[in-house]
Amino acid sequence: MDRRSFLLGTAGAATLPLAAPALAQPAGARVLKFIPQADVAVIDPIVTTAYVTRNHGFVVYDTLYGMDAQFKPQPQMAEGHRVEEDGRRVSITLRSGLKFHDGAPVLAKDAVASIKRWWQRDAMGQALAAATEELAATDDRTLTFRLKKPFALLLDALAKPGSPVCFIMPERIAQTDANTPIKEVIGSGPFRFKGDERVPGSLVVYERNPDYLPREGGSVEWTSGPKRANFDRVEWHVIPDASTAAGALQSGEMDWWEQPTADLLPLLKRNRNIKVEAYDPTGLMALCRFNHLHPPFNNPGIRRALLGATNQADYMTAVIGTDPSTWRDNVGFFPPGTPFASDVGLAPLQGPRDYAKVRRDLAAAGYKGEKVVLIAATDFPSLNALGQVCLDMLQKSGMNVDFVATDWGSVVTRRANRNPPDQGGWSIFLTFFTGLDFFSPAGHLGLRGNGLNAWFGWPTMPKLEALRSEWLDAPNLAEQQRIAREIQEEGMREVPYIPAGQYFQPWTYRTNISGVLNGLPMFWNVRKG
C-alpha cells in the first residue's frame, strides 16, 4: 500500500523587497509577539525532541519537503525529484537561488550532511538510513539516494514535521556529531535568529530574512506552500505564569499564546478580542517515560506493575479539564481513531485502581525501595500537571520518590544524561508528542528498542525492533494492522513508557491576527491588523 495514500485516508544577491502592504503598516503591525510553551533551552533541533526547539527550527531553517493538510509531502527547498531503477535510485533537485543566512548558497552537499546528521537521531530517518546504500551530492543542486531496496516513506520522512525534523543546515555545521549540540544557528528559512538579543528564560528574537525565496505555487498548508514573512520581527516572550500570560494577551501586549491553561480558557473565550482555536486534529499523546539503563526501571516487571497504578483520566483532567470532549483515555501507543490504534493489551490500564495490589506486584517484581528520581517541569503548565499526577501515583504505589521540580530547559538537559539517577541522571519524566508523530511504527520514537541509539530512556527491546522491521516490509494495510497489534501487545509487556492519554490543546490569539496555520506555531502567512 502507498504510505501517502494511507496518510491521506487517515486524517550577496539582490535583496527581495518588503511586501507593499507591510511597508504601509504601522511599526507595531510589523512585530509579532508570541508566548511560547516554554523557553528555547536547546537551540539544536536535531539533538532534542522538545517541540519548542522544533518550532524554533521551523522559524530559522527550511526543509526539502513540507507536509500539506492531507499529510502528503510537497516540494519545499526541492524543485522536484526523479525516481529510477525500480525505486532504488531517487534524485532530488534543489530550487535555484537558495541562500543561507550568512550569504552562502545552499548546495546539495549541505543537504546531504544535514540528512546524515538527522537520520542518526530520528526513527524514520534510521529506517531510511538502513535502506540506503549511498547518499551523495552528484552536483551542486542534486543529491541522490542509492537504495538497497525501494523505501516508500522516503519523501514522507524528509517532510515530517515531528521532532526531530530534517532541517537543512550548512555542511560545516551539519558535520557536528549528532549527539553534540550545535552552537551556531544558520539556516535558510524565512526568519533569522537574533542571538545577540537572546535573553535566556525571557526572550527569543527573530528578524525577517530579506534573501528568502518562497516556493512558487502550492497552497499554504501546515509546513508546505509559499512561506511569506509579513513581519520584520517576531519576538517570543517566555511567561511561565499563566495568569500573567493571559493578562498580557487580553491587554494586547501580546498577540498569540501557544498553550493557555485549562482553568483560564473560559475567561479567554468570553473576550471578544481573542480567538480560542484547536490547531492540531491529531491531538497530543501524553506519556510517562522510564530510564531503562538503571534500577529500578531496568526491570520490566517493575515497569509493568505501574500500569496498574495509572489512571489516564486523572492525567487528562489535570492537564485540560473535566470536559471529556477535550481528552480521551483508554489510549494505547497509537492515536485513537487511526488505522493502527487498538485495545490489544490495554486491560492493565482499565478498571478501578488497586494500589495495594500494585505494591504487592512491585515487591514481587523485585522493588526494594530504590530511590526514583522524577524530573518535572514546573514552568510548563501541562507538564507540571502530568508530573504532579505521576508523583501521586508513585507515592500511592509505595515508591521512594525524589521529586525534582525544575524548569523545562533543565528537564531537557537532564533527560539526556545517562548517569545513574543519584549522579545527575533520572528515573522518570513526563512529556507529550503530537498524534502525527505516533501515527505508525515508522516514526514512533517511543517504541524504538535500539538501546543507546533509542530516544531518551534508551530501552533495548529486540522483539519490538524486529516487529517494526516486519511492519516496514508489510505488503498491505491489513498486514500492517496485524503487526501493529503485535507491537502494542509486546509494548505492554516491555513497557518502554506508560501511555497517559490523549488531549486536544487549543491556542489563543488576538482577533486582529489572521492567516494562522494549523499544525504547529508557524510565522509565515500570518498578518496583523
N, C-alpha and C positions, 0 to 999 in steps of 0.2 A: 504493500500500500504506500502511495506517495505521502510522505510525512507532512508536507504542506497542506495536502487535502485533508489529512486528519485534523490539523490545527484549525483549518477553515471550518470543518464540521463541528468543532467544539466551541466554540465560542469566538621688495625693491621695484616692483611693477606699479602700474598706475593704481592709485588708491580708489576704491569704489566710493561714490558719493553717498551721503546720507539720503535716505528717502525723503522726498519733499515734504510730506505731512509731518515727519519728525522735526524738520527744521522749523516748521511753523508753530510747533507746540511750545508751551512754556517750559522752563527748565525742569520743573517738578514732574512733568509728564515724560521726561526722558530718563527718569531714575525710577527703578522698581525696588521696593523694599519688602523683603521676604523673610518670614520667620521659619527657619528650617527645623526639622525634627530634633536635631542636636548639632553640636559643633563638628566641624570637619577636623577631627583629631589626626586622621591619616590622610595625606593628600594623594597617595598612590592607589588608584582604583584596581590594581591587579593583586596586591598583597592582602587586601581585606575584602570581605563581602558586605561591609557596612553600607547600607543604602544611601546614607548621607554622602559617603565618598563616591558611590556610583553616580548620584545626582550631580555632584561636583564635576565628575568626569564628563557627563553629557554637556555641561556648560563650556568646558575647555577643549575637549577632544572631539573628533569625529570618528565615524565607523565606516567600514567598506560598504556595509549594507545596513539599512534600517528596517524596522518592522512596522507594518501597517495595521489598521484596525481589525483586519481578519487574521492577524498573526502570520502574515506572509512576508518573506524577505523582499526588500526593494533596493535597487542600487542607490548608494548614497555618495561616498567618495568614489565608488566604482562607476565607470561608464557603462560597463556590462561584463559579461563573461561568456566563455565558449567551452562546451563540453565535448570531448573527443575520446576516442579509443574505448568505446562502450562504457563511458563513465569513469574511466581510470585516469583521465587527464582533464583537469579543469584549470583554465587560464582566466585570470581576472585583469581587466584593463582599467587603470585609474583615469579619472577625468583630468584633462589638462588644466594647468594654471593653479593647481592647489599649492598653498604655501603654509609653512609652519609659522608660529607667532614670532620666531626670531628671523623671519625673512627667507629662510632656506626653502627650496622647493620640496614638495612631498614626492618621494621616489618609491618605486616598488621595493627596494631593499629596506626601506623604513617599515613598510607593511609586513614584510617577511619577518624581520626581527621582532616586531610587535606581536605578531601571531605566535611566534615560537615562545615568547615570554608568557603570553596569556595562556596558551594551551597547557602549560605546566600547572596552572592553578585552577582551571575550570573543568567541571565534569564532562561537558560536551566537548570541550577542547581536548581533553585527554583521549576521548574516543576518536576524535578526528586525527590526533597525533598518531594513535595506534594504527589507523588505517592509511597513513601517509608514508609512502616510500621516500619521497623527496619534496621539499618546498623550496623554491628558489626564485630569484628575480631574473627573468630572461631578457629584459631590457629595462629602461628607466621607468616605464609605465606599465609593465606587465609582470605579474607574479603567477607562477604555475605550480599547482599541486599535481604530483605524480602519485597516484593512489595504488595501494596493494589490491584493493577491491573497491567498487563503487561505494560511496558514502552519501546516502540520500539526504542526510542532515547537514551537509557542508555549509550551504548558504544560511540555513537556519541558525547554525552555531555562530557564524560571523555576525548575524543580525540580532541575536537575542539580547534583550535589554536587561536581563537578570545578571546579578553580580557573580563573578567578575565579567565585565563587558570587554569585548575585543576592541579596545580603543587603539588608535594608531598614533604612535609617538616617533620622534626622530630615532634613527638607528642607534646613535651614540647613547641615548637614554634607555632604549629598549634592550640594550645589551646588558643592562644591570641584572644581576642574579635575581631570579623570580621570587626569592624569599627575602630579598633586601629592599626596603622601601626606597623609591627614587627621591631625589632631593630637589629636582628641577622640574617645574611644571611648564612644559612647552607642548602645546597641541596645535591643531589646525582648525578648531571649531569656531563658532560664531562669536565667542567671547574669550578674552584673555584674563588670566588670573593675575591680580594685583598683589603679589607677595609683599610689597613694601607697605601696603595698608592693612595687612593681616593683623588682627588683634585676637590672639588665642582665647577661646571661651566667650568671645563677644562679637567679632565682626569678620566677615569674609567679603571681599570686593572683587567684582569682575567688570571689565570695560569692553565695549564693543570692538570687535576685530574688523578694522576697515578693509582688510585684504580678503575677507571670507567670500568665497564664491558659492552661493546656494546652488543646489541641484536644479536643473531646469525640468519643469514638468512634474507631474505626480501630485497627489493630494497630500496635504499636510495632516498626517495622522500618526499618533504615537511617535516613534522615532524616525519616521520616513517623510519624504517630501522636501520641498524647499525650506531651508532654515533661514528665515529673515529676521534679523535682530532689529527691533524697533526701539530699543533703549540704548542710550550711551553708556549706562552704568546700571549694574544690578548689585544690590547690597543684601547680604544675608546677615540679619541681626539675630544672634543667639539669645533667646529669652527663656530660660528654664522655668520660670514661674508662670503657670498657666493664666492666672488672673491678670498679671501684668501684660502678658501677650494679648489676651482678649481685650483689655483696655486700650492697648495701642492700636489694634485693628479697628475697634469701634470709633476711636477718635480720628482715624485717618492717618495716624502717624506711620502705621504700617499698611501695606497693600494686600498681603497674602500670608495666611498662616497654614502651614502644611498639616499639622496634626493637633487640632483642638481636642481638648479632653471632653469626655462624655458628659460630665456634670455642667459644662458651660455651653453645650450645643443648644439647649432650649433658649438660653438668653440670646445667643447669636442668631438663631432662626427668627427671633422676633424683631431684629433690627433690619429695617427695610433697605439699608445701605450695604448689607452684607449678604452674600450668597453662600449657602452651605450645599456642597455638592459631593456626591460619591464619585470617585475618579477611577477606580480600578475594579472592573467586574469580576476579576479572578480572586479578589479578597486577599487577606493576609493570613498566612498559616503560622500560628504560634507554636513554639517548641521549647522543650527543656533538654538541653544538650549536656551529655556526660563526657568527662575526661576518661578515656579508655586506657590510658597509659599507667595510671597509678591507683592504688586502693583508695576507696572501696569499690569504685565503679569499673575497675578492670575485671570485675567478677560479673558475668552476665546474669547469674541468679539474683544478685542484689539489685541490678537494674530492673529485672523482671518483677521483683517484689514490689517496686514502687509504682508499677502500673495500677495495682490495687488501691493505691492512695490517691490517685489522680482523678479529680473531678473537673472535666473540661468546662462545664457550665460555670464553675467558680472562677476559673481563669477568665472566661469571656465576659462575665458580668463585671468583674473588677476592671477590665480594660475599657469596655464600650457601653456598659449599662445593662439594664434589665430587659430592654426591648428585644425579643427573640428574633425579630426580622433583621437585626444588625449583626447576628452571630450564629454559628452552628456548633453543636457538639456532636458526639458520635463520629468523630473525624479521624481517619487513618492517615496514611502517608501521602495520599493524593487528594486533590481538592474535590469535595462533594460535587456531583453532577457532571464530572468529566469522565472520559471513557475508561480510565484506569482506576477509578475510585471503587472500593468495595467495602463490605463489612467483615471480610475474612480476618480472623484473629483478633477482633476488637472486643471480645467478651470480657477480658480483664478490665476494660475501661467502662463497662456498663454496670448498672445496678447500684445499690447502696454501697457506700464505702465502709469497710470494716477495718479500722486501724489496729485493733487487737490482732487480727489475722495478719495484717501487714508486718507488725512487729515480730510475730512468730515466723513468718516467711523470711524476713531479713535474718533472723537468728539462724534459721535452718540453712540459709544460703551461705552463712559464714561471717555475717557482720558482727564485729566485736567492739563497736563503739568508736571506730576510727573517725577522726575529725573530717567533716565535709565542708569544704570552702565554697560557699555560694556567693558569686560576684553578681551584683545587681546595679543597674544604672538608675540612680535616683533623680537625675536631671532629665530623664526621658520618660514622660508620664506613663505610656503604655508598658514599657519595660519595667518601670518601677512597680506597676500593678502586678505584672506577671511574677516579679521577684518576691513580692510580699505573699502572694498565694503559695508560691513554691516553698518559702520559708515555713509557712504554717503547715503545709503538707509534710515536710521533712520532720518538723518538731513533733507533730502528732504521730508520726511513724517511729518516734523514739531515736532519731538520729542525732548525733553530736554535731551541731551546725555552727560554723563560724561565718556569720553573715557580714560580708564586706560591701557596705553601701558606698558607692563611689559615683563618678561621672561616667558617661558612656565612652568618652575617649579613653579613660583608664581601663574600662572593660575590654575595649577593642585591642588595646595594647597587651593587657594581661592574658587574654584568652589565647594569644599566640605563644605564650611561654610554656614550654614543655617540661619545666622543672616540676618536682613534686609539689603538692599544694602548700606545704609548710616552708617551701623555698621559693616563693614568689609565683607558684603555679595556681591551679584552681581545680575544683571538682565539678561544678555545675554553673552554667549561665543560661539565661533565657533570651530568646530573640524571636524574630519572625522573618518569613520570606513571603513574597507575593505568590499567589497560586500559580501564576505563569511559570515561576521557577520550579514548581513541583508538579507540573502537568504530567510528566512522564519520567521513567527511569533514566532517560538520556542525560538530562541536565540536573537531576536531583542530587545536589551536593550532600544532603543529609543522609542519603542511603549509600554513599560510597563506602567501601570497606577496604580501601587500599593503603592501610597503615599510615605511615608518616607522610604519604602523599595525599591523604584524605583531608577533608575540611577539619577545622579546629575540633579537637576531641580524638582524632586520629585512630578510629577503630580499624581492626583487622578482621574482616569477615569474608573469607574466601567464597562461601556459598553465595552470598549476595553479589559479589563481583562476577561469579560465573553466571548467575541468573541475568544480570544486567547485559552481559555479552550475548547471551542467548536472545534476550529481548531485542537487542540491536540488529540481530540477524533474522528475526521473525518475519515470515513471508506475508502476513496479513494481520488485520486488526484483531480478529478472534484469537489468534495465537498470541499476539501481544497482550491481550487482556488476560489470557490464561496465565502467562508468565508473570504479569503484574500482580495477580492474586498470590502466586507463589512468593513473589518478592515481599508482599505485605506480611504474609504468614511467617516467613523467615525473619523479617524485620521485627515482628512482635516477639519472636524468640530471642533474638540477639539484642534488641532494644538499643540501636545507635542513639536514639533520642526518644523522648515521650512526646507524642503529638498533644498539644494543649488546646486545640480548637481552631476555628476559622472565624475571622471577623472582617467587617467592612468599614474601613476608616474614611470618613469624609475629610475634605479640606474646606477652608473658608477664605473668601477674598472679597474685596470691595466691589460693588456693582459697577464702578467706573473702569474696571478691568475687563478686557474682552480677549477672546482668542486663546483661552487656556485649553490645553490639550489633555486628553485622558491618558492614563497610564502611570505617569510619574511627573514630578515637577520639571517642566522644560520651559525655557525662557525665550525661545524664538516664537514668532507668530503672535505673541502677546502684546496688547496695546493698553494704553491708559488714557482716560479722558473721553 
